[in-house]
Amino acid sequence: MGNKYKYVVMPLVVSLVILLLSGCGSEPKTETIVIADSNEASSTDQSSRPFQVQKIYRLPDRFANTGQLLGWSSGDAVIASFGAMTILKRGTLERLTYPYEQSKTIPGIGKVTSNTILSPDGKYICEVSPSSSETTLKLISLQDGKEKEIDRISTSNQSYVQYVSWSANSSYIGYLVENQADHGADSLYIYDMGSQTSAKYQLKDILKEDSLLSADIANNGRSVLLQLFGAKQGQKKVLALGKVSGKNIEFQYERQIGGDSVAWMNNDQFVFLGTDSSLYEYDRRNGELSVILEKVFDFKFSPDRKNIAYTVYDQNVTYVAKVQGRNILYKEPVYRGIVPTSMYWNLNNKSVLLQGQKQLDSSQTAPTDSPSKESLIIELK
């Protein structure tokens, strides 16, 4: 029975194979099938919303309410000092690393004063140590704890060191020296990290009635943005662009401003807040002034100047956006609930550290209610 079935089936199979082979010799039929490129679709969707919150880390309460945040020392480590409540009292320097739960004292670093400024690249701190007769500025490496004195200013003639700041590329340190005995002798000092030398420049255009507030050095060490209460402007806050000329700082541009934050975009362009809460960019090469964002309360650019974090008036919301020339694009809210008093981008431009007051809820109406601070890290995709 099985052999008989075998003999019947075999001719059928052979016939089917011959039929299929003959079909291959006929004219082929074509059909177009469109397959969506999932990678391209994902890329297009992501370009329309480049910022997405990946994770939020809340820093320990002591970092928000006890410590003094200095900034980032790497892409995943934050630096703060503890116990240095006044410039005459010293404290410890601690590092908080991912996942930002427990900090450790930085080895090899002694006690520091409250006037300690971290370099933008996270490698050094500049410490200001005053005494009854002089003020010392010292550079300390966070890698090995090595110290170098960069200047010593006598205070016997009522000179005071104020407003120490780093250039954005960590190549220069600027500091103002005000002389109370002779108002015409206010000076700006610029320390060059490369040559390890400090140069003194006279602020000839400063009046004795002016009150200096801050100094921000450009990356080339040849220009400075000075904030002051100007006597000629009725003691209103003014931003002055100054340039090194010989042994002096000559003013090239002045404008009344409304906020505290200023930032160099490059050696010729800088950004500041106007009295109308608009964010302005000024280009000294052609004298062009442009509005790049409106209703801004405060702002902070990422180290590569390609991103911005900012807050808006009357909102407890922090936004991030892309910077392309004079355009601010893809504005995204990333956190609600606090009013940041400090914002720090990490070194790889991917995370923002915020510190500020928690938002009061409706139940907190008594005068004794004082909202605590909060520090958190917004990690972006």
FISETI-23833 format. One record per residue (C-alpha): x, y, z. Coordinates in steps of 0.05 Angstrom, whole numbers, padded with zeros to 5 digits, always signed. Last residue first. Layout:
XYZ;...
REM end
This chain:
+00371+01262+00552;+00374+01313+00608;+00393+01303+00681;+00362+01355+00726;+00401+01360+00791;+00369+01384+00855;+00380+01432+00912;+00322+01456+00956;+00318+01514+01004;+00270+01517+01062;+00206+01557+01062;+00198+01604+01122;+00130+01600+01155;+00130+01647+01214;+00089+01699+01176;+00032+01648+01170;+00007+01633+01100;+00036+01565+01086;-00028+01525+01072;-00034+01551+01001;+00034+01521+00980;+00099+01559+00982;+00148+01542+00926;+00213+01515+00952;+00269+01566+00953;+00328+01557+00907;+00385+01513+00882;+00387+01483+00812;+00441+01439+00782;+00433+01429+00707;+00455+01366+00671;+00478+01350+00600;+00529+01405+00582;+00588+01357+00594;+00618+01402+00648;+00555+01409+00689;+00510+01469+00682;+00501+01509+00746;+00440+01550+00767;+00433+01590+00831;+00375+01629+00861;+00325+01581+00831;+00251+01595+00846;+00224+01526+00863;+00165+01483+00844;+00168+01467+00770;+00224+01433+00731;+00244+01419+00659;+00202+01468+00619;+00224+01464+00545;+00244+01519+00497;+00263+01488+00430;+00300+01549+00403;+00334+01612+00428;+00360+01650+00367;+00418+01700+00366;+00467+01648+00340;+00436+01581+00354;+00424+01571+00428;+00381+01511+00449;+00332+01515+00506;+00322+01498+00580;+00266+01524+00624;+00258+01529+00699;+00188+01542+00726;+00164+01578+00788;+00133+01632+00744;+00120+01706+00757;+00181+01727+00716;+00213+01672+00674;+00271+01627+00692;+00330+01606+00649;+00375+01549+00628;+00413+01559+00563;+00446+01512+00514;+00500+01518+00460;+00548+01563+00500;+00597+01505+00507;+00599+01515+00583;+00523+01517+00587;+00492+01585+00593;+00456+01610+00656;+00395+01654+00662;+00353+01697+00710;+00285+01732+00711;+00272+01732+00636;+00209+01764+00607;+00236+01764+00536;+00292+01727+00498;+00343+01744+00443;+00336+01820+00441;+00392+01848+00397;+00443+01904+00404;+00491+01916+00346;+00553+01959+00358;+00588+01928+00298;+00647+01893+00329;+00620+01906+00399;+00565+01855+00392;+00512+01862+00447;+00462+01808+00465;+00401+01825+00505;+00355+01784+00550;+00292+01823+00562;+00269+01839+00633;+00252+01911+00613;+00311+01938+00653;+00357+01895+00610;+00387+01828+00627;+00456+01814+00598;+00491+01776+00541;+00562+01785+00513;+00595+01786+00445;+00666+01804+00426;+00711+01754+00464;+00658+01699+00459;+00589+01688+00489;+00609+01727+00552;+00556+01725+00606;+00519+01773+00651;+00474+01758+00711;+00454+01810+00763;+00391+01837+00731;+00361+01903+00707;+00414+01938+00666;+00432+02009+00647;+00481+02010+00589;+00554+02029+00579;+00602+02015+00522;+00676+02026+00507;+00705+02038+00576;+00781+02041+00580;+00817+01997+00630;+00887+02024+00642;+00959+02000+00643;+00965+01998+00567;+00894+01993+00541;+00855+01934+00569;+00783+01938+00548;+00721+01956+00589;+00647+01942+00576;+00605+01976+00629;+00539+01949+00657;+00500+01999+00698;+00456+01994+00760;+00423+02060+00778;+00459+02108+00824;+00429+02168+00788;+00459+02148+00721;+00520+02194+00727;+00533+02165+00797;+00534+02094+00769;+00517+02034+00812;+00566+01984+00783;+00573+01922+00740;+00639+01914+00703;+00646+01870+00641;+00719+01859+00625;+00764+01854+00565;+00836+01832+00551;+00839+01765+00588;+00825+01727+00523;+00767+01688+00554;+00732+01752+00577;+00735+01773+00650;+00673+01787+00691;+00678+01841+00745;+00627+01855+00800;+00592+01908+00842;+00631+01973+00839;+00599+02034+00872;+00607+02100+00835;+00613+02164+00876;+00688+02166+00868;+00679+02163+00793;+00705+02103+00752;+00732+02122+00684;+00805+02113+00703;+00798+02042+00726;+00872+02028+00734;+00900+01961+00712;+00944+01913+00752;+00975+01850+00722;+00983+01783+00756;+01031+01728+00733;+01026+01653+00728;+01043+01655+00653;+00987+01607+00635;+00940+01620+00694;+00941+01695+00679;+00917+01737+00739;+00879+01800+00723;+00876+01857+00773;+00826+01913+00767;+00840+01978+00804;+00805+02032+00843;+00855+02089+00855;+00811+02150+00844;+00772+02137+00907;+00834+02149+00950;+00826+02128+01023;+00772+02076+01008;+00816+02040+00957;+00778+01986+00920;+00814+01926+00892;+00775+01887+00841;+00791+01815+00822;+00797+01777+00757;+00822+01706+00749;+00843+01682+00680;+00849+01617+00640;+00788+01580+00670;+00753+01581+00601;+00693+01620+00628;+00739+01673+00660;+00742+01666+00735;+00715+01715+00787;+00737+01752+00850;+00689+01807+00870;+00727+01844+00924;+00796+01858+00951;+00797+01918+00998;+00847+01975+01003;+00844+02018+01066;+00917+02041+01061;+00939+01987+01110;+00901+01935+01072;+00962+01907+01036;+00945+01861+00977;+00981+01794+00970;+00975+01758+00904;+00979+01691+00869;+00998+01646+00927;+01003+01574+00903;+00975+01513+00937;+00979+01439+00920;+00918+01399+00943;+00931+01342+00893;+00871+01342+00846;+00831+01400+00876;+00889+01447+00861;+00890+01509+00906;+00904+01580+00883;+00913+01632+00938;+00895+01705+00944;+00920+01739+01007;+00890+01801+01039;+00932+01845+01084;+00940+01880+01151;+00881+01858+01194;+00873+01793+01157;+00837+01771+01095;+00840+01703+01060;+00812+01698+00990;+00812+01628+00961;+00814+01610+00887;+00792+01539+00875;+00820+01494+00821;+00803+01437+00774;+00728+01444+00764;+00733+01470+00693;+00692+01532+00713;+00742+01548+00769;+00713+01544+00839;+00711+01608+00881;+00725+01609+00956;+00703+01670+00997;+00672+01629+01053;+00742+01610+01076;+00775+01542+01067;+00801+01489+01115;+00853+01443+01085;+00850+01403+01020;+00891+01339+01015;+00830+01294+01011;+00763+01324+00990;+00714+01310+01046;+00661+01260+01024;+00589+01269+01004;+00531+01220+01007;+00470+01214+00962;+00488+01246+00896;+00483+01183+00852;+00534+01206+00829;+00586+01246+00867;+00583+01297+00924;+00650+01329+00940;+00665+01365+01005;+00707+01426+01025;+00712+01439+01100;+00705+01504+01137;+00741+01568+01156;+00714+01629+01192;+00739+01699+01177;+00701+01704+01110;+00638+01683+01146;+00596+01620+01147;+00654+01573+01129;+00624+01512+01163;+00612+01471+01100;+00638+01481+01030;+00607+01451+00968;+00631+01415+00905;+00587+01373+00857;+00609+01311+00818;+00581+01278+00756;+00609+01315+00696;+00668+01340+00737;+00683+01391+00792;+00613+01422+00788;+00592+01484+00826;+00609+01522+00890;+00549+01505+00934;+00553+01534+01004;+00529+01482+01053;+00477+01484+01107;+00408+01491+01075;+00414+01459+01006;+00475+01414+01015;+00449+01395+01085;+00383+01372+01054;+00418+01319+01012;+00414+01331+00937;+00350+01314+00900;+00365+01277+00835;+00318+01285+00776;+00321+01236+00718;+00316+01234+00642;+00284+01301+00630;+00275+01311+00556;+00308+01365+00515;+00315+01358+00440;+00240+01364+00426;+00232+01376+00352;+00299+01344+00339;+00277+01282+00378;+00217+01271+00334;+00259+01276+00271;+00311+01228+00299;+00258+01177+00319;+00228+01181+00250;+00297+01172+00219;+00312+01111+00262;+00243+01080+00247;+00253+01084+00172;+00183+01068+00146;+00181+01012+00096;+00150+01026+00027;+00138+00964-00015;+00142+00970-00091;+00118+00910-00132;+00150+00882-00195;+00125+00824-00238;+00178+00784-00275;+00168+00766-00349;+00166+00690-00357;+00227+00645-00348;+00214+00634-00274;+00145+00607-00290;+00175+00549-00328;+00213+00529-00267;+00150+00529-00224;+00112+00484-00273;+00170+00435-00278;+00172+00430-00201;+00097+00417-00198;+00102+00362-00250;+00158+00327-00212;+00117+00330-00148;+00056+00299-00183;+00098+00244-00214;+00125+00225-00145;+00057+00222-00110;+00027+00163-00148;+00089+00117-00143;+00095+00131-00068;+00022+00115-00055;+00032+00047-00089;+00094+00033-00047;+00057+00047+00018;+00000+00000+00000;
REM end
